[in-house]
Amino acid sequence: MSERFHAPDPPDGDRYVLRAEEARHLARVCRYGVGDRVEIFDGRGFASLATVVEITKDRVELVPVGSPLLEESAPCPITLATAFPKGERLDWLVEKATELGVTRMVPLITERSVVDPRASKLERLRRTIIEASKQSRRSRLMGLEEPTRWGDFAITAPDGVRLIADPTGLPPDRWPEFRHAAEVSVAIGPEGGFTPAEMEIARDSGWQPIRLGPCILRIETAALAVAAIVLAHHGRES
C-alpha cells in the first residue's frame, strides 16, 4: 500500500505539487526520491497514484499515473454538531469522526460550553483531519466549521433527519426512521447537557431527542456512537 500525501492545490499542467510540511515529509521523513511512486489526494474526492518527478527544498512535484482511484464515500451525508470536550479528548473525537466518514463537524457554543476553540486550535484540528484521512484512505476531507451558537445552528441545520442527544430522549429501539434520509444531523451538548431553553429551541426546530442507553456518556463517546449507528444503518441499505 502506497504512502498517501495531501495535495490540495489544483494541478499545474499535469503536475501536482506538495509544499512545506507535506513536501518535507515525503522527501526527508519517508525518504522518497525522483521516480518513486506514492498516492496523492486533494481532499475533495480525487486520489491517484503518482510518480515523483522533482524535489526541491520545500516543494515536490508529482505526475498522476493511470486512472483516478475510486472514492469510497460514506453512505449518507452526516453533520456532527457538538460541544467540544477538553484537551486530548477533542483531538481523539476529530480523528475518529474523520475515520468514520462524518461529512462535517460544527463546534457548538452552548450555555454550558467550556471549550470555545480559537482559530489556531481549529487549524491544528484541520491538520488532524488530514492525517486521519491519510490513515483511513479517505479522499474527501471532513469539513470543520467555525464555532456556531446552538440557537443559530438548530434553525439552519440541513434539511433531513435531526437527532439531538438527551438523557430523556427515545431509546434506540424507538429512534425515528433515518435509514432512507438524504442527510442526517446529530447534535451533542456539553458535559452538563443542553439547558431546558436550548431543548425547547430543538423541539421547535424539528430535532428529535434520542438516548443511547441507561448510562450518561461523555461528549466524544456519544458523538461517535450516534454517528456510527446512523452510518451503519445507511450502509445496510446501500
FENQUIRA-V79381 format. One record per backbone hydrogen bond with DSSP energy under -1.0 kcal/mol. CO is the residue of the C=O (numbers start at 1). NH is the residue of the N-H. Records with the same first field share a line. If there is no record, write none. Layout:
BEGIN
CO=NH, NH
END
This chain:
BEGIN
3=39
5=41
12=15
15=12
16=62
18=60
19=22, 23
20=24
21=25
22=26
23=27
24=28, 29
25=30
26=32
33=36
36=52
38=50
39=5
40=48
41=7
43=141
46=42
47=69
48=40
49=65
50=38
51=63
52=35
54=61
58=20
59=56
60=18
61=53, 54
62=16
63=51
77=184
78=103, 104
79=186
80=106
81=188
82=108
86=89
87=90, 91
88=92
89=93
90=94
91=95
92=96
93=97
94=98
95=99
96=100
97=101, 102
103=143
104=80
105=145
106=82
107=148
109=150
110=113
118=122
119=123
120=124
121=125
122=126
123=127
124=128
125=129
126=130
127=131
128=132
129=133
130=134
131=135
132=136
133=138
139=45
143=105
148=109
149=153
150=154
152=156
153=157
161=185
162=208
163=187
164=210
166=169
170=211
171=174
172=175
178=181
183=161
184=79
185=163
186=81
187=165
188=83
190=193
195=199
196=200
197=201
198=202
199=203
200=204
201=205
202=207
203=206
208=164
209=170
210=166
218=222
219=223
220=224
221=225
222=226
223=227
224=228
225=229
226=230
227=231
228=232
229=233
230=234
231=235
232=236
END
